């Protein structure tokens, strides 16, 4: 059976689309009727029937028709479905691993993404949840790692991403603090210059929150430039990730933020809502405990990060 030739044939798009659909269905679940498939996928009745017959005849799926009770999925060959769906690589994106927590998360993800289906996986590292989400929605990447807060904010605005995996509290970062150039300062004051990375959903909103009702000047800059800019006095203050200060023993004055929401600390894996087959696949192959165990080993210094 030449799967590539089948995909390139007249009915190839229907075969590919149906393969993605069957990747989403659980064993024992009732599948749509032919009419429902036609309506949902916009293919002719004959095309749908022929595509399903192809799968059944080649043992890609096994179905059990129960008359008026419907048709049920009895088994599926996931490696074959992946080939028919033309899924042979998965590429994700996450923050630049500048803290041990990010290094541990990246190391855990790389290990967890190793799979029995021979799908090649890789990670790309990019600053700013806004940029990562943008790349996700243009299908440059199959999934993105962001904070739960960033994911929820993006859902409010666009409603086109799904949170597939939540890795839990303190997996994205420990907490944010406010760093100051002048060690005598303990709060944001009027007329201060405040650094902000507008590509970071979390950083922008947290900065706006701590500067509420203050007359300050927001200075746009990349997140990686903020610490240096505070220390050399180019800006007066900024919100910063405490993990990087702790990891590197950086001597910079800071104060804790008041009542920071826990969702800023949670790492989540998000997928485009238009690609449920990728969500189903990642749910199956990414073991959360593996990711968290590797992250902890990196944080404890028991293994070197590998990503």
Buried (B, 14 or more C-beta within 10 A) or exposed (E): EEBEEBBEEEBBBBBBBBBBBBBEBEEEEEBBEBEEBBEEBEBEEEBBBBBBEBBEEBEBBBBEEEEEEEBBBEEBBBEBBBBBBBBEEBBBBBBEBBBBBBBBBBBBBBBBBEBEBEBEBEBEBBBBBBBBBBBBBEEBBBBBBBBBBBBBBBBEEEEEBBBBBBBBEBBBBBBBBBBBBEEEBEEBBEEBBBBBBBBBBBBBBBBEEBBEEEEBEBBEBBBEBBBEBBBEEBBBBBBBBBBBBEBEEEEBBBBEBEEBEEBBBBBBBBBBBEBBBBBBBBEEBBBBEBBBBBBBBBBEEEEEBEB
